[in-house]
């Protein structure tokens, strides 16, 4: 049986475009019916249906084609595990236009270096995101989710609850919120009272 190219790509969010990755795989010679994709899956999440299908489709002598290593894995352990699986099944790995043989010492070293950079890039992105959020929070621009009830409506809810004439379910229906929201308003009021 002739060797086949199997393509795989993923994007981390719904907003990212998989079509660009599909086009790259087609340009690299992967048949359209041999392309497997994952949308809105992180590279650090190993359970990805498209990747599982791609790995199930490759046979000894085939080539798994990925636009870039970070489309396959974003952690060194995951990249190594996938690489070891491919070596064990005599499957070649093509990253962009370069074919790597993870069984060859130089290929293995280069593969590990590229995987380390992919993981480093992800760690930098996470760090920058946390720093940006901390700065926004300090400036008062990142306030989190806004309460479902305005301060005036919360005060009214607390007065009705204190009167004891309504159940939690009735208050939830009256204010058109869930019972959990009513409980949260009551808990916040109790915490504020006990802190004084």
N, C-alpha and C positions, 0 to 999 in steps of 0.2 A: 504494500500500500504506500502511496506517495506521501511524503512529509507535508504537513498542513500548517498554515499560520493561523493561530487563534489570537484574537485581539481582546484586550481588556482595558477599560478605563473607568474611573469613577469621579464624581464631583461631591464636595462636602455639603453643599447646600442646594436647596431648590432653585436659588437664584442663579447659580452657576450654569453655564451652557455646556451640555455634553456633546453638542453637535460639532464643536471645534475638535474635541478629542476623537470623535467618530471619523471626521475628515482626515485627521492625521493618520489614523489606523488604515483607512482606505488608501491613502497616499503611500503607506509603507507596504502595500500589497496584501492586506488582509481582506478576504472576501466579506462582503456586507453581511452574509448570513452566518459568519464566524466571529462576529463582534459581540461581546458581552459587556454590559454597562451597569453601573450602580449609581443612582442619584440620591443625594442627601445621606450618604454614609461617610463617616469619618474614616480616614486611613488608619486610625488607631483601633477601629472596631474590626475585629477579625471576622465576625459573622456577617458576610456580605453575599447575598444571593447571586449576583452577577459574577463575582470572583469564584464562588463555589462552582457555578456552571462552567466557567472558563477552564478551571482546573480539572473538572470532570471530562471536558471535551478534548483536552490534549492527550496525545498518545506518545509512546516512545518514538523519538526521531522528529517530533513536531517542534514548532517554535511558538512560545508564548510571547506576543508582541504587546508592549505597553508604551504609551507616548513618553512617559518619564517615570522614574522610580517612585516619586511621591504620589503618583496615581495608583500604584500598587500597594505601597505600605508607607507609613510615616513613623515607624519605630524600627530600631535595629533588630530586636528579637523577632518581630513579625516578618521583616524582610529576610532574615536568615532562615526562618522556618520555611517560608515559601521557596527560597533558593535551594534549601536542602531537599525539599519535596521534589522540586524539578530535577535536581541532580540524581536523586534516587530513582526517578522514572525515565532518565535519559532524555530529558526535554530541555531544549535550549531556551534562553531568555534573551529577548531583544528589547533594549531600552532605546527608543527613538530609532536611530539608524545603526546603533552599535549592538552587536551580538556578543553576549558575555557567556563564558563557560565557567559557572561557579565551581566546577570540579578542578579547573586549572588554578594553581596557586596565585598567579597574577590576576586572573579573572576574579577569584574569590576575594583577594585583597581589594581590588577596585570596587567590586560590588559592595563590600563592607564599608568602604570609604564613602561611597555615594549614599548608602543607607544612613550612615552617621550624619551626613550633611542634611538629609531629608528630615531626620529626627531633630537636629539642631535648629533647622528652619522653623519647624512646628513649635519647639520650645520658645524660640524668640518671639514668634507670633503671639503665643499665650502670654508671655511676659509683658509685651507691649500692650496687649489688650487689658491686662490687669492694671498696669500703670496708668493707662488712659482712663480707665474707669475710676481709679482712685483720685486722679486729678479732677475729673468731672464731679465726683462726689464731694470733694473738698470745696469746689466752687459752687456747690449747690445745684448743679445742672443734672445730676443723676439722682433722682429721688425715689426710684423704684416705682412699683405699681401704685396708682392712686386709689384711695378708698372708694368703694362702690357707693357709699352714702356721704353726702356733704356733711360738714360739721353741724349745720342746723338740723338736718334730718337725723343725725346720730343723737343729738340732744333730745329731739322729739321721741325717738325710739326708746331712749333711756327713761324718759318720763312715763311713757305708756307701760314699759316693763315694770317700773317701780310701783305704779298704781296697781299692778297685779291682776288686771282685768283681761289680759290677752296671753295666750300661750305663745311659745316660741314660733310654732308653725303659723299661727295667726299673724304674728308680727312680720314674719318673712313674707307672707302673702300680701299683707298691707303695704309693705315697703318695696315689694317686687324684687326681693333678693333671696338668696338661699338661707336655710337655717344656719349654716356654718358662718355666714356673714353676720347674722344676728349674734351668734355666740362670740364671734371675734370682737364686735362692738362692745358687748357686755364685759368680756375679759379685759379689753383695753381700759375701759372705764374703771373696772375693779382694780387693775394694776396701778392706775393713776391715783386712785383714792388711797390705796394702801401705801403708796410711795410718799404721800404727803404727811 
